[in-house]
Amino acid sequence: MNCSFLSRVNMVVLGCLCLAACSKSGSSKEKTKTELISSTSWKFSQAGIDPDNNGTIDIPAPAALIEPCVTDNKVTFKSDKSGTVDEGAIKCNAADPQTSTFTWSLSSNESMITFSGAVIAGIGGEAKIVEITDSRFVLSKSLPITGYPLPIPIVVVLVH
């Protein structure tokens, strides 16, 4: 073998090692669901009915159905599994405190979230996590609706 060939091989190997090192140091660790949920406060974006139960809104909730006193609330989840709801500028009941606390937990391989109270648009208890990203949190829950024989699947979308 000649020296120029070995030099080229060494340069290629060295270049590959540099690229590998750069790609590893530049990559970021994927956030856990707890990290995504507790990164910042969430605010109501939209809600609707999901009759086929696939996690997407098929029938948007009429704007008049969801009061502004609910849609201006901010929900903050903390990594210690506690949280606060801030009533925002408009309260549904003037006597309600500006903020209230709740606890939350994940279950079923982090596909379900449980709240200790009516945290999001008056919804509490256990809900399915449909999607969680840095800027979007989508929940689904079947709720009993007056006048309907079976619970109706509802989807709520929260954003930052």
SVG drawing of the C-alpha trace seen along z (x, -y; Angstrom):
<svg xmlns="http://www.w3.org/2000/svg" viewBox="-83 -40 87 42">
<polyline fill="none" stroke="black" stroke-width="0.4" points="0.0,0.0 1.2,-3.4 1.2,-6.2 -1.2,-8.5 -3.8,-5.8 -3.4,-5.3 -3.5,-9.1 -6.8,-9.3 -8.3,-6.4 -7.2,-8.1 -8.7,-11.4 -12.0,-9.6 -12.1,-7.8 -11.2,-11.0 -13.9,-12.9 -16.5,-10.2 -15.5,-10.3 -15.9,-14.1 -19.3,-13.9 -20.5,-11.2 -19.3,-13.3 -21.0,-16.4 -24.3,-14.6 -24.3,-13.2 -23.5,-16.5 -26.0,-18.3 -28.8,-15.8 -31.3,-16.6 -32.8,-14.1 -36.5,-13.6 -38.6,-15.1 -40.8,-12.9 -44.5,-13.4 -44.1,-14.9 -41.5,-17.4 -43.8,-18.3 -46.9,-18.7 -45.1,-20.7 -42.9,-22.9 -45.3,-25.9 -48.9,-26.9 -51.6,-25.7 -54.6,-27.6 -57.9,-26.3 -57.9,-26.3 -60.8,-24.3 -63.2,-21.4 -65.6,-19.2 -67.3,-15.9 -65.4,-12.8 -68.2,-10.3 -65.8,-7.8 -63.6,-8.0 -60.3,-8.5 -59.0,-11.4 -59.9,-14.2 -62.7,-16.7 -65.4,-15.8 -68.0,-18.2 -66.7,-21.5 -68.3,-22.7 -70.4,-25.8 -68.6,-28.9 -71.7,-29.7 -71.5,-26.4 -68.1,-27.1 -68.1,-30.3 -65.3,-32.8 -64.8,-32.4 -63.6,-28.9 -61.6,-29.6 -59.4,-32.3 -58.2,-30.0 -54.5,-29.0 -53.6,-25.5 -50.1,-24.9 -48.9,-21.4 -45.8,-21.1 -43.3,-18.3 -44.0,-17.3 -47.6,-16.3 -49.3,-19.3 -50.8,-22.1 -52.8,-25.4 -55.7,-26.7 -55.8,-30.5 -59.3,-31.8 -58.0,-34.5 -59.6,-37.9 -63.1,-36.5 -64.5,-34.3 -67.6,-32.2 -68.4,-32.9 -67.1,-36.1 -66.8,-34.4 -64.4,-31.8 -60.7,-32.2 -58.4,-33.5 -56.3,-30.3 -57.0,-26.8 -54.7,-23.8 -55.0,-20.2 -52.9,-17.1 -52.3,-15.0 -50.8,-11.7 -50.0,-9.6 -51.0,-6.0 -51.4,-3.2 -47.9,-3.7 -48.4,-7.5 -51.4,-7.3 -53.8,-8.5 -53.8,-11.5 -55.9,-11.9 -56.8,-15.2 -58.0,-15.6 -60.6,-18.1 -62.4,-19.8 -59.3,-21.2 -59.8,-21.7 -63.1,-23.2 -64.8,-21.7 -63.4,-18.3 -61.8,-16.2 -61.0,-12.6 -59.2,-10.4 -58.7,-11.4 -56.8,-9.9 -53.7,-11.8 -54.3,-11.9 -51.2,-14.1 -48.6,-16.0 -46.0,-18.2 -44.0,-21.3 -47.0,-23.5 -50.1,-21.3 -51.9,-19.1 -54.9,-17.1 -57.1,-15.2 -60.1,-12.9 -62.8,-11.8 -66.3,-10.4 -68.8,-12.5 -72.4,-12.0 -74.6,-14.6 -78.1,-15.3 -80.6,-13.9 -78.2,-11.3 -78.3,-7.6 -74.5,-7.1 -71.5,-9.2 -70.2,-11.3 -66.5,-11.3 -65.2,-14.9 -61.8,-16.2 -60.2,-19.3 -57.2,-21.0 -54.8,-23.1 -52.0,-25.2 -49.2,-27.4"/>
</svg>
